[in-house]
Amino acid sequence: MGIAEHQVVVGLDVGGTTCNATVLTAGGQFLVDQLVETPSRVREGPQVTLGVLVDALTNVLALTGVPRSAVAAVGLDTPGPASADGQLSTGGATNFGHPDWRGFHFRQALAERLELPVIYLNDANAAALYAHQVHFGALAAERSSVAAIVGTGLGGGVVVDGQVLTGASGQAGELGHVHIPMDGLLAPDQPLPRCNCGFVGDAESVASLTAIGNNLLPYWLSKEPNHPLAQLGSLTDAARQVRGYAERGDALALRIFEQQAMALGRLFTIIANVADPDVYFVGGGVVEAAPHFNQWFLDTVRAHTVLRQEQAQTTQFALVPDRDMAGARGAALAALASVSDG
C-alpha cells in the first residue's frame, strides 16, 4: 500500500469514558501535543460510538489543518479482551457496559464507516508500543520490553524486536490475569483478593482501580473506620480518591499502593523468567500523579522485582511517557507501520 509524504495516519483511543485522537505524519511527527478528547458514549452501544469516532477524526483533522483526503489509515485501540483483528470478546470489552458490544467486530465496522483501512491494538498494547518506541528510538527493532498498564483493570503489553506480541487469538500480554504469590503481600488476616474475571489471586485482583474498591480499601477501612474515606458512603467514590490521599502522604492510602507495587513486582519477577526484557514499563492511571509519588511507586515496584544479578545489571524500570496520550499515539504508530510496510 505505502504512504505518501503528504499523508498522515490518525490514532483513536477508545475508553470507557472518553475517546482521544491524534495525528501522525508519514515522517513520524505527531501533530497533536495535547489530549483531544470527546465522550466515547460506549454505554449507548456500538452504533453511537462509531458516530463519535467519525466526529473525533473530523475534529482532530480540523484542529491540525489536515484534509481528510490525506488520511492513509486509522489506528484504533480499545480495552480488551479482543482478537488481534479487533473483534471484541463474546463477553464484551472492559468498561463498555452494553450488550451489543459482545462479539462486535469493532475494527471492521469502523473501517466500513470511515471507508479507510483500520489497524487494531488493544489499549495496553498500544501504550506499550508507544513507550517502547519513545524509549529506544532507532534501536526499537533490536530491543524488548514489557508494560503493565494499571487502570480500571490491569492491562499489559509485550514488545519483542519492536513488534507487539499479540498471540494466536490476540490475548497475549493479558498480564492482569497472571496468578501471583500472595504470601507476604497480604496482611495476615486479609482475605484473598478476587478478580472480576473470576480468578482469585491474579495480578489485577490487587493492582487495579477495581481491586482498590472491591478488595483492598474495604479491608484497610475495616482497620481504620474513622478514616475520611470511610465517611463517603460509596466505595467506588472512595477508591477514586485513594491516589490523591497517597500523594499527600496518607498512611492508609500508601499501604494500598504499596500492595499494588508489590503485586507488580511479583508479576515482573515471573515475566523476567519468561521474556527477560530490556525494560519494564509502568503506566496507566496509577501513575497519573505527582512526580514524587510516581518515583516512589516505581521504586517500590523495582524493589519487589526479584532479578538475577545479570538481569539487574542490564534491565531498566521506567514510566510510560505521555501517559494519557500513549494509547492514541501507539495506535497511530501501528497504523503507520502497517501502511509503510504495505
Buried (B, 14 or more C-beta within 10 A) or exposed (E): EEBEEEBBBBBBBBBBEBBBBBBBBBEEEBBBEEBBBBEBBBBBBBEBBBEBBEEBBEBBBEBBEBEEEBBBBBBBBBBBBBBBEBBBBEEBBBBBEBEBBEEBBBBBBBBEBBEBBBBBBBBBBBBBBBBBBBBBEEEBEEBBBBBBBBBBBBBBBBBBEBBBBBEEEBBBBBBBBBBBEBEEBBEEEBEEBBBBBEBEBBBBBBBBBBBBBBBBBBBBBEEEEEBEBBEBEEBEEBBBBBBEBBBEEBEBBBBBBBBBBBBBBBBBBBBBEEBBBBBBBBBBBBBBBBEEBBEBBBEBBBEBBBBEEEBEEEBEBBBBBBBBBBBBBBBBBBBBBBBBEE
